[in-house]
Amino acid sequence: MILDDVNDILKQEAEAVLTIPVTQNYETAIELIVEYVHRRNGKLITSGMGKAGQIGMSIATTFSSTGTPAFFLHPSEAQHGDLGIVRENDIMLLISNSGKTRELLELIDLTRGLAPDMKFIVITGNADSPLAQKATVYLLTGEPKEVCALGLTPTTSTTVMTVIGDILVVNTMKRIHFTNKDYAKRHHGGYLGSKSRKQSGEE
């Protein structure tokens, strides 16, 4: 019984990943990241609430470790001074499955008070949502059904958000020609640091 459930969950999650809508918006989003972070010397700022926020943290650290400076900004803490991290040439990546997260909508308005020309990439399940409408470009999750028995807990949706983040990271790495040597400079310890140095011929 449990093994049947395991196989069913794997199939549902795999199907959700395979049916992520693939549009020209990915090219636009990646070009924006390259333009603002690598040509204009800005940084990528990710944000989200709850589970989406945890995905945003992970995406930020993965970007940073692969040559694209990125930080996670908690949308609530932004209202208490952390918004000061924002600069004109930065770009924001906001994550919300519903596209209606109040704190993110407020973050957009507050950010535009500091940097009126800020560009926003939004990952969401709803193209008609307020966040998608305020975005410079949005990337859709495909609104996958959660594998949670209640259909409520962010499970499948967070898997898809993570994969979309991976797509952005990997394609940005390719665009900036990020190498094993570049990777090694950012990973001085642990297995990955050792592996990257060997692959770059530094060990």
Buried (B, 14 or more C-beta within 10 A) or exposed (E): EEEEEEEEBEEBBEEBBEEBEEEEBBEBBBBBBBBBBBEEEBBBBBBBBBBBBBBBBBBBBBBBBBBBBBBBBBBBEBEEEBBEEBBEBBBBBBBBBBBBBEBBBBBBEBBBEBBEEBBBBBBBBBBEBBBBEBBBBBBBBBBBEBBEEEEEEBBBBBBBBBBBBEBBBBBBBEBBEBBBEBBBBBBEEEEEBBBBBEBBEEE
